[in-house]
Amino acid sequence: MSTTRPNLNRLENRVAIVTGGASGIGAETVRLFASEGASVLIADMDEDGANALASEFGDEVAALKVDVTREEDVAAAVAEATDRWGSLDVMFNNAGFGGALGPIDTTSVEDFDITMDVLVKGVFLGIKHAAKVMKPQGSGSIINTASVAGLQAGYSPHLYSVAKAAVIHLTKTVALELGENGIRVNAICPGIIATPLAAGRPGVSDSHLEKLKSALGRSQVLGRIGDPSDIAMAALWLAGDESTFVTGHAQVVDGGAAAGRKWSKQGEWITAERPIKMYRPEGR
């Protein structure tokens, strides 16, 4: 649902890294940040996809193959951005995947480890190495992709939910430390977003995503599921000057899904034919 928006140069002269920036939410954020004047490093395991996206722009967007579970890769991404453009103003720790599936008694230790490595350690490493640059600057915005699954059970598999809850809490604890250095740390908690992750597999076709959007949208309060641009706009707000008094915050962007079921689907008790007899204190 990407739309043309006026270019306000809200990130002019700023440098950003977007992990998982070759597709989905990450790619939409790269495009939006670049359109707002930022220099952007796309850090992604998908080297070909990252290079293809970077080729849409000039010298102010670059790509680097990065495995966020490897500290040397994350450190190299921060070094690449600062060597190219002289600073690091925004670190968007967005890389992720669905993680381990299935019942708890069949989940392997190997699946546990890779889920936590990508979804938690990857965020930790991004924060760690961004902080090394941002602390001397006395400024910066670190944004972490979490999920409504980290706020409430029942949205996702066990380990994905646990990992996203950890990201939210890590965001808050680190915000208390880095705020004293002028650095803001926030998380975005998407609901269901139209990406290959939501479809359950990479490389899913556009037609399948459209079917997914239609099927799931009918149960959503606003009549649709989220688009990567919805999350990119939230990241832009957290990256820019409009949110300079916001830190330690888990920003929910889910179209109202976490608030509860649609009013029209909650049962007969809300209909006019069955009015609720309210208790009223005496004399009222």
TAJO-V698062 format. One record per residue. N is the residue number from 1. PSI is psi in degrees with one decimal (* if undefined). NEAR is the number of other C-alpha atoms within 8 Angstrom. Layout:
N&PSI&NEAR / N&PSI&NEAR
This chain:
1&29.1&5 / 2&137.9&6 / 3&157.6&4 / 4&125.7&4 / 5&152.8&4 / 6&141.1&4 / 7&110.7&7 / 8&3.6&5 / 9&42.3&8 / 10&-16.4&9 / 11&28.1&11 / 12&134.5&8 / 13&19.7&7 / 14&155.0&12 / 15&131.7&13 / 16&148.7&14 / 17&134.0&15 / 18&110.3&16 / 19&149.0&14 / 20&34.0&15 / 21&3.6&17 / 22&-14.4&13 / 23&169.2&9 / 24&-135.3&10 / 25&-42.2&13 / 26&-47.2&16 / 27&-41.0&12 / 28&-36.1&12 / 29&-40.6&17 / 30&-48.8&12 / 31&-42.9&8 / 32&-45.8&11 / 33&-44.3&13 / 34&-39.1&12 / 35&-21.9&9 / 36&12.6&12 / 37&0.8&12 / 38&152.1&14 / 39&130.5&13 / 40&131.6&15 / 41&122.0&13 / 42&114.9&17 / 43&112.5&16 / 44&149.6&16 / 45&-31.2&8 / 46&87.0&8 / 47&-42.9&10 / 48&-44.3&6 / 49&-39.8&9 / 50&-42.9&16 / 51&-37.9&11 / 52&-41.9&8 / 53&-43.5&10 / 54&-31.9&12 / 55&-14.0&7 / 56&-13.6&6 / 57&-178.2&8 / 58&-146.5&7 / 59&-7.8&5 / 60&1.5&9 / 61&127.6&12 / 62&166.2&10 / 63&149.3&12 / 64&133.8&12 / 65&122.4&11 / 66&128.7&11 / 67&110.4&9 / 68&-9.3&15 / 69&-7.7&9 / 70&117.6&8 / 71&-37.8&8 / 72&-32.7&6 / 73&-43.8&11 / 74&-42.6&14 / 75&-38.8&9 / 76&-35.7&8 / 77&-43.8&13 / 78&-42.6&12 / 79&-40.7&8 / 80&-45.0&8 / 81&-44.0&16 / 82&-34.3&10 / 83&-39.3&8 / 84&-45.6&6 / 85&-1.9&8 / 86&-5.2&7 / 87&178.4&10 / 88&113.4&16 / 89&-27.5&11 / 90&127.2&13 / 91&112.0&14 / 92&100.6&13 / 93&89.5&15 / 94&-16.8&14 / 95&139.8&14 / 96&177.9&7 / 97&178.8&8 / 98&-23.3&9 / 99&-169.8&10 / 100&141.8&12 / 101&167.3&9 / 102&176.5&7 / 103&157.0&6 / 104&-33.1&6 / 105&-6.1&4 / 106&3.0&6 / 107&125.1&11 / 108&157.5&6 / 109&-35.4&6 / 110&-42.9&6 / 111&-37.7&10 / 112&-48.7&11 / 113&-45.9&8 / 114&-34.8&9 / 115&-47.9&16 / 116&-34.0&11 / 117&-48.0&10 / 118&-49.2&14 / 119&-25.6&15 / 120&-54.2&13 / 121&-36.5&11 / 122&-39.3&14 / 123&-44.7&14 / 124&-46.2&9 / 125&-39.2&12 / 126&-44.0&12 / 127&-46.8&11 / 128&-50.7&8 / 129&-27.9&11 / 130&-39.9&12 / 131&-33.2&9 / 132&-30.2&8 / 133&-40.7&10 / 134&-32.6&13 / 135&-50.3&12 / 136&-31.4&6 / 137&-31.3&7 / 138&23.0&9 / 139&163.6&11 / 140&159.5&12 / 141&121.5&13 / 142&127.8&15 / 143&131.1&16 / 144&132.9&14 / 145&114.1&13 / 146&-134.9&13 / 147&155.8&14 / 148&-21.6&13 / 149&-20.0&14 / 150&-6.9&17 / 151&-26.4&7 / 152&135.6&8 / 153&157.5&8 / 154&-1.9&6 / 155&-27.5&8 / 156&171.3&8 / 157&161.7&11 / 158&-57.7&9 / 159&-34.1&12 / 160&-45.7&15 / 161&-44.8&14 / 162&-43.3&9 / 163&-42.1&13 / 164&-32.3&14 / 165&-39.2&13 / 166&-39.9&10 / 167&-41.6&16 / 168&-44.5&12 / 169&-38.1&8 / 170&-40.0&9 / 171&-46.5&14 / 172&-43.6&13 / 173&-41.6&9 / 174&-32.2&10 / 175&-34.8&14 / 176&-31.1&9 / 177&-53.8&8 / 178&-16.6&13 / 179&-29.9&11 / 180&-11.1&7 / 181&12.3&9 / 182&16.1&10 / 183&130.6&15 / 184&141.6&15 / 185&120.1&17 / 186&162.6&18 / 187&151.4&15 / 188&133.5&16 / 189&89.5&14 / 190&153.9&13 / 191&-141.3&15 / 192&120.8&8 / 193&141.9&10 / 194&81.0&13 / 195&166.7&11 / 196&-29.6&12 / 197&-43.9&9 / 198&-32.5&9 / 199&-13.6&10 / 200&2.9&7 / 201&147.7&8 / 202&160.0&6 / 203&16.4&5 / 204&146.1&9 / 205&157.0&6 / 206&-36.9&6 / 207&-37.6&6 / 208&-40.9&8 / 209&-38.9&13 / 210&-40.7&8 / 211&-40.4&8 / 212&-45.0&10 / 213&-42.6&11 / 214&-45.4&9 / 215&-46.6&8 / 216&-27.7&10 / 217&-28.6&11 / 218&-24.5&8 / 219&-2.4&9 / 220&148.4&14 / 221&-42.5&10 / 222&6.3&8 / 223&9.0&8 / 224&159.0&13 / 225&172.4&15 / 226&158.8&11 / 227&150.9&11 / 228&-31.1&16 / 229&-27.7&11 / 230&-40.2&9 / 231&-36.4&13 / 232&-39.7&13 / 233&-37.0&10 / 234&-40.9&10 / 235&-39.0&12 / 236&-43.6&11 / 237&-44.2&10 / 238&-26.2&14 / 239&-27.3&12 / 240&-171.6&10 / 241&-14.3&8 / 242&-17.3&6 / 243&29.3&9 / 244&-11.6&8 / 245&21.6&4 / 246&118.7&9 / 247&153.9&10 / 248&22.8&14 / 249&139.9&10 / 250&99.3&9 / 251&113.8&8 / 252&125.8&10 / 253&85.1&12 / 254&12.1&13 / 255&21.9&11 / 256&4.3&10 / 257&-41.5&10 / 258&-14.3&8 / 259&-26.3&5 / 260&-169.9&6 / 261&155.7&9 / 262&141.5&9 / 263&-41.5&5 / 264&-9.1&5 / 265&11.0&6 / 266&-2.3&9 / 267&176.2&7 / 268&-22.4&6 / 269&-14.8&8 / 270&-0.3&9 / 271&158.2&8 / 272&-28.0&5 / 273&-19.9&4 / 274&71.2&8 / 275&149.6&8 / 276&131.3&6 / 277&106.3&4 / 278&142.9&4 / 279&131.0&4 / 280&130.1&5 / 281&149.6&5 / 282&134.1&4 / 283&3.3&3 / 284&*&4
